Amino acid sequence: MCIGFDGPVLNDAAREMIAAGVSGVILFARNATSHCELATIAAEVKQCAADAGQGRVFVSIDHEGGRVVRLRDGMTAIAAMREVGRAGAREAARVGEIFARELRAAHIDLNFAPVVDVDSNPANPVIAERSFSRDPATVSSCATAFIGAMQAGGVAACAKHFPGHGDTDVDSHLALPRLPHPIERLRAIELPPFVAAARANVASIMTAHVVFESVEAGVPATMSGKVIEGVLRREIGFNGVVFSDCLEMGAIADSMGTGEAAVRAIAAGVDCVLVCHRLDRQRDVVAALAEALSSGRITRARVEQAVHRIDAMMDRFVTSG
């Protein structure tokens, strides 16, 4: 699990979860408003893990450019990825280099970027200018350049939101989108940027809280073994870390408990679930996963597989602070 917490200091809730053994922490604008503050609290997270005898944790952030940045003070202002995409792969690589330099200096190990959704629906309320382009080839080339540059600078990338959030007209923060496209359409439009990201050795991929009816009817991608183990693992061949999008988003939280959602996600092939806000829900996830492992609903082999992938990412990118 990767958790978030409130406030500019490492509070008791965060310390409790770090001591419980979470894999990572995600930081938001509520945690830091300047580069200096970001570096301080990231270092505190890592020291807390060491003091608790938990070894390494990764520290992460959503820093996409444009409107999706968590802080601006001390950071280079970067346009939305749509503008970067118009400039091309060389500009995408330049942005990746900047992000790596500034985030690495603040002890950030993982950036939940880039968005590799193809912005194929003008009515999309959540992707839009966060996407490099409406053209899959442009998204693929820019994403590959961005990933290569940022990871060469020591910060893990995360291609999101698999298998594609670009054609929805519903915001998954609020409700559960459903797409009826046949698998052939997905292979032609939505999937090529994820294939390119996997071939570029992207450290991680994040799932979408979107139902793809042609792959597994009625089941959000985050909880679909056919999407994760079938399409992402076997068809595309990706073997890095799979993250869920935050399980507190309306698409999931409004239809089932966070603990149950976490169990279903891990069982389906997700390696690390994000629970970014509430301590009670984070506790529910810990309890639900422990019970699922004890009962056999999640196998020990599945847990060990996830841990192995997270450890391999940490070996590549996580520093001690």
Secondary structure, DSSP 8 states (H G I E B T S, - for coil): -EE--SSSS--HHHHHHHHHT-SEEEE-TTT-SBHHHHHHHHHHHHHHHHHTT----EEEE---BTTB-S--BTS-----HHHHHHH-HHHHHHHHHHHHHHHHHTT--EE---B------TT-SSSGGGSS-SSHHHHHHHHHHHHHHHHHTT-B-EEEEET--TT-SS-TTTS--EE---HHHIIIIISHHHHHHHHTT-SEEEE-S-EETTTSTT-BGGG-HIIIIIIIIIIS---SEEE---TTSHHHHTTS-HHHHHHHHHHHT-SB-EE-S-HHHHHHHHHHHHHHHHHTSS-HHHHHHHHHHHHHHHHHH----
